[in-house]
Amino acid sequence: MKGCPLLAKVNETIAATFSEGKLPLFDHHSPQDFVLSVSRRRSIFILMKASTPIGQTIDMLSLYLEPGDAIINGGNEWYKNIECRIREASPRGLLYLGMGIFGSEDDERETALHGR
């Protein structure tokens, strides 16, 4: 899906996952297919750098989420932005949690794989 920030790293992530031991990972190349593949009362975890694509990704996922579903962002983000995203998700009946994990996706993968 051209220009989709959610899917920008799908192929790279899948290739890395297979090279790291064929960990269980399913690729979905549309936001709708991805969201609908998750059991209801969904919790969608994203790990993105703080920037406009976070908002775009949330908006894109929200089209297919239902009240009571949650989006959890593990990427760094300023607390005021997190509060804004909570307010934006609330009228849709969605829950938003900003976790603010420090580092990049690559740092998190390295830590998960090698305990560093």
C-alpha positions in Angstrom: 0.0 0.0 0.0 1.9 3.0 -1.3 2.6 5.8 1.2 1.3 3.9 4.2 3.5 4.6 7.3 2.1 1.6 9.1 3.4 -0.8 6.4 6.6 1.0 5.5 8.8 -1.5 7.3 6.7 -4.7 6.8 9.0 -6.4 4.4 12.1 -5.4 6.3 10.6 -6.7 9.6 9.5 -10.0 8.1 12.9 -10.6 6.6 14.6 -9.8 9.9 12.2 -12.0 11.9 12.8 -15.0 9.6 16.6 -14.5 9.8 16.3 -14.4 13.6 14.8 -17.9 13.8 11.5 -17.9 12.1 9.7 -16.3 15.0 5.9 -16.3 14.6 4.9 -13.3 12.6 2.1 -12.8 10.1 2.3 -10.2 7.4 -0.7 -8.1 6.4 -0.5 -5.6 3.6 -3.6 -3.6 4.4 -4.6 -1.9 7.7 -8.1 -3.5 7.4 -6.7 -7.0 7.0 -4.4 -6.5 9.9 -7.0 -5.1 12.3 -9.6 -7.7 11.4 -7.0 -10.5 11.9 -6.8 -9.6 15.7 -9.5 -11.0 18.0 -12.0 -8.5 19.3 -11.3 -6.4 22.2 -8.1 -5.7 20.3 -4.9 -4.4 21.7 -2.7 -3.1 18.8 0.9 -2.4 19.8 2.9 0.0 17.6 6.4 1.1 18.0 7.1 4.3 16.0 9.3 7.3 16.4 7.5 10.4 17.5 6.3 12.2 14.4 3.3 12.8 12.1 3.2 9.2 11.0 2.0 8.2 14.4 -1.2 10.2 14.0 -1.6 9.0 10.5 -1.2 5.4 11.6 -3.7 5.8 14.5 -6.2 7.4 12.1 -5.8 4.6 9.6 -6.1 1.8 12.2 -9.1 3.6 13.9 -11.2 3.1 10.7 -11.3 -0.6 11.5 -11.2 -0.6 15.3 -14.3 -0.8 17.5 -15.2 0.8 20.8 -13.2 -0.9 23.6 -10.2 -1.6 21.3 -6.8 -0.2 22.4 -3.8 1.2 20.6 -0.6 1.0 22.6 2.4 3.1 21.3 5.7 2.0 22.7 7.7 4.7 20.9 9.0 7.9 22.5 6.5 10.8 22.4 6.1 14.0 24.3 3.5 13.6 27.1 1.4 16.5 25.7 1.1 14.6 22.4 0.1 11.4 24.3 -2.6 13.4 26.2 -3.9 14.8 22.9 -4.0 11.3 21.4 -6.0 10.0 24.4 -8.5 12.8 23.9 -8.8 12.1 20.2 -9.3 8.4 20.7 -11.9 8.7 23.5 -14.9 9.9 21.4 -14.4 6.9 19.1 -14.6 4.6 22.2 -10.9 3.7 21.7 -8.3 3.5 24.4 -4.8 4.9 23.8 -1.8 4.2 25.9 1.6 5.9 25.3 4.4 3.9 27.0 7.4 6.0 25.9 10.0 3.2 25.5 13.4 4.8 24.9 15.4 3.9 21.8 14.5 2.8 18.3 12.7 -0.3 16.9 16.1 -1.7 16.3 17.2 -1.2 19.9 14.1 -2.9 21.1 14.6 -5.9 18.8 18.2 -6.2 19.9 17.2 -6.1 23.6 14.4 -8.7 23.0 16.6 -11.0 21.1 19.8 -10.7 23.1 18.9 -9.3 26.5 21.0 -6.2 26.1 
